[in-house]
Amino acid sequence: MREIVLNDGNKLPCVGFGTYKATNESGYEVVLDAIKAGYRLLDTAKVYGNEEDVARAVKESGIPRQEFFITSKLDRNMLGYDNAKSELENSLKRLGTDYIDLYLLHWPRPDYGKADFDDWKHLDIESWKALEELQKEGKIRSIGVSNFLPHHLQNLLDHTDVVPAVDQLELHPGYTQASACAFCKNHGIALEAWSPIGRGRLSDNAILNSLAPKYNTSIPHLCLVFLHQEGIIVLPKSANYERMKENMALDDMIISEEDMWKIRTMPQVGWSGEHPDCERVYF
Ligand SMILES: NC(=O)c1ccc[n+]([C@@H]2O[C@H](COP(=O)([O-])OP(=O)(O)OC[C@H]3O[C@@H](n4cnc5c(N)ncnc54)[C@H](OP(=O)(O)O)[C@@H]3O)[C@@H](O)[C@H]2O)c1
């Protein structure tokens, strides 16, 4: 599996397994299947409620802990210096490990409507300082963020020492967040794509439907190869073993530059409705 070198020198595989809602039906076994299919980057979060399932799958796989890249995230409603420190300890306990490979601030602001929604600049700086210390103590290997747009990132760059290694964003054809991606690339921040296949919302798209047959592939696979060619780490979720394997096979075709432009310039489609600066939009 190809790896991406982060700005702190650590490496991450180009494809990871997304665990959100993955464990709802068969618990840890779906993560164990993903490990058997070849995934070593496992993306979890406190709010997914499945850190224990990830820990059990890693243990039962019999593969040494150091071969895995485990990501977890600080709950957006637990931002702040003291909370970040105690939440990291809680995640370590649930994950049954003494270090996390990548720990992210899950969102730059608490849930909309929370009293401190507008105090995000101070909350982010304090949380980030805690992560910087935890990294120095060896409890986190790489520190990063998720759902941070340029103005959220600039706040950290202006007031803290360590440049985030990663920004995990909603990224897929139809929602390519060009300005946020350009900002990250200019500052050496690696990109990870959440909902890389748009959670199925792209299946009716005319442009993708015209391109997929040309490459003799499916729309989900086309989405993943597109992101892969853009140099973005993808985190597809699947509870199906065959699809898990299909989602890892991203070097078996090449999208032409002309078709890459067709996808990059598609009108916006398939957005989840989640945005860091406003209340969730339900379609
Ligand atoms: N940082 C954040 O705020 C954030 C937010 C959301 C998600 N995430 C992370 O990103 C991961 C992935 O995002 P996601 O779960 O929202 O969406 P996704 O990976 O874009 O889509 C998952 C859906 O696509 C289906 N699928 C997967 N592979 C397929 C294939 N090859 N062909 C057809 N259908 C396929 C899955 O069904 P089956 O299971 O039946 O295959 C599932 O319904 C999450 O699990 C989580 O780790 C992060």
The ligand as an SDF file (V2000), in Angstrom:
LIG
                    3D

 48 52  0  0  0  0  0  0  0  0999 V2000
  -14.4160   13.7530   10.1420 N   0  0  0  0  0  0  0  0  0  0  0  0
  -15.7270   13.7240    9.9620 C   0  0  0  0  0  0  0  0  0  0  0  0
  -16.4480   14.6630   10.3520 O   0  0  0  0  0  0  0  0  0  0  0  0
  -16.3510   12.5570    9.2790 C   0  0  0  0  0  0  0  0  0  0  0  0
  -17.7050   12.6010    8.8860 C   0  0  0  0  0  0  0  0  0  0  0  0
  -18.2360   11.4920    8.2410 C   0  0  0  0  0  0  0  0  0  0  0  0
  -17.4410   10.3820    7.9830 C   0  0  0  0  0  0  0  0  0  0  0  0
  -16.1250   10.3550    8.4160 N   0  0  0  0  0  0  0  0  0  0  0  0
  -15.2430    9.1640    8.1720 C   0  0  0  0  0  0  0  0  0  0  0  0
  -15.2700    8.8580    6.7810 O   0  0  0  0  0  0  0  0  0  0  0  0
  -15.6610    7.5010    6.6160 C   0  0  0  0  0  0  0  0  0  0  0  0
  -16.3720    7.2720    5.2950 C   0  0  0  0  0  0  0  0  0  0  0  0
  -17.4780    8.1330    5.1410 O   0  0  0  0  0  0  0  0  0  0  0  0
  -18.9910    7.6390    5.1160 P   0  0  0  0  0  0  0  0  0  0  0  0
  -19.1310    6.4030    5.9000 O   0  0  0  0  0  0  0  0  0  0  0  0
  -19.8080    8.8020    5.4860 O   0  0  0  0  0  0  0  0  0  0  0  0
  -19.3110    7.4420    3.5790 O   0  0  0  0  0  0  0  0  0  0  0  0
  -18.7080    6.6920    2.2900 P   0  0  0  0  0  0  0  0  0  0  0  0
  -17.5140    5.8880    2.6440 O   0  0  0  0  0  0  0  0  0  0  0  0
  -18.5980    7.7260    1.2410 O   0  0  0  0  0  0  0  0  0  0  0  0
  -19.9190    5.7370    1.8840 O   0  0  0  0  0  0  0  0  0  0  0  0
  -20.2780    4.6110    2.6060 C   0  0  0  0  0  0  0  0  0  0  0  0
  -21.4700    3.9510    1.9080 C   0  0  0  0  0  0  0  0  0  0  0  0
  -21.0970    3.5210    0.5920 O   0  0  0  0  0  0  0  0  0  0  0  0
  -21.3380    2.1020    0.4430 C   0  0  0  0  0  0  0  0  0  0  0  0
  -20.2040    1.5530   -0.3110 N   0  0  0  0  0  0  0  0  0  0  0  0
  -18.9210    1.4340    0.1030 C   0  0  0  0  0  0  0  0  0  0  0  0
  -18.1450    0.9370   -0.8730 N   0  0  0  0  0  0  0  0  0  0  0  0
  -18.9520    0.7100   -1.9300 C   0  0  0  0  0  0  0  0  0  0  0  0
  -18.7330    0.1980   -3.2370 C   0  0  0  0  0  0  0  0  0  0  0  0
  -17.5050   -0.1800   -3.6380 N   0  0  0  0  0  0  0  0  0  0  0  0
  -19.8090    0.1010   -4.0750 N   0  0  0  0  0  0  0  0  0  0  0  0
  -21.0280    0.4940   -3.6790 C   0  0  0  0  0  0  0  0  0  0  0  0
  -21.3030    0.9900   -2.4450 N   0  0  0  0  0  0  0  0  0  0  0  0
  -20.2720    1.0960   -1.5780 C   0  0  0  0  0  0  0  0  0  0  0  0
  -21.4180    1.5670    1.8470 C   0  0  0  0  0  0  0  0  0  0  0  0
  -22.3200    0.4770    1.8790 O   0  0  0  0  0  0  0  0  0  0  0  0
  -21.8420   -0.9900    2.3580 P   0  0  0  0  0  0  0  0  0  0  0  0
  -21.3580   -0.8470    3.7630 O   0  0  0  0  0  0  0  0  0  0  0  0
  -23.0870   -1.8070    2.2470 O   0  0  0  0  0  0  0  0  0  0  0  0
  -20.7600   -1.4170    1.4040 O   0  0  0  0  0  0  0  0  0  0  0  0
  -21.9970    2.7490    2.6190 C   0  0  0  0  0  0  0  0  0  0  0  0
  -23.3970    2.7790    2.5120 O   0  0  0  0  0  0  0  0  0  0  0  0
  -16.5320    7.2480    7.8650 C   0  0  0  0  0  0  0  0  0  0  0  0
  -16.7480    5.8720    8.0850 O   0  0  0  0  0  0  0  0  0  0  0  0
  -15.7170    7.9340    8.9200 C   0  0  0  0  0  0  0  0  0  0  0  0
  -14.6240    7.1370    9.3250 O   0  0  0  0  0  0  0  0  0  0  0  0
  -15.5770   11.4420    9.0500 C   0  0  0  0  0  0  0  0  0  0  0  0
  1  2  1  0
  2  3  2  0
  2  4  1  0
  4  5  1  0
  4 48  2  0
  5  6  2  0
  6  7  1  0
  7  8  2  0
  8  9  1  0
  8 48  1  0
  9 10  1  0
  9 46  1  0
 10 11  1  0
 11 12  1  0
 11 44  1  0
 12 13  1  0
 13 14  1  0
 14 15  2  0
 14 16  1  0
 14 17  1  0
 17 18  1  0
 18 19  2  0
 18 20  1  0
 18 21  1  0
 21 22  1  0
 22 23  1  0
 23 24  1  0
 23 42  1  0
 24 25  1  0
 25 26  1  0
 25 36  1  0
 26 27  1  0
 26 35  1  0
 27 28  2  0
 28 29  1  0
 29 30  1  0
 29 35  2  0
 30 31  1  0
 30 32  2  0
 32 33  1  0
 33 34  2  0
 34 35  1  0
 36 37  1  0
 36 42  1  0
 37 38  1  0
 38 39  2  0
 38 40  1  0
 38 41  1  0
 42 43  1  0
 44 45  1  0
 44 46  1  0
 46 47  1  0
M  CHG  2   8   1  16  -1
M  END
$$$$
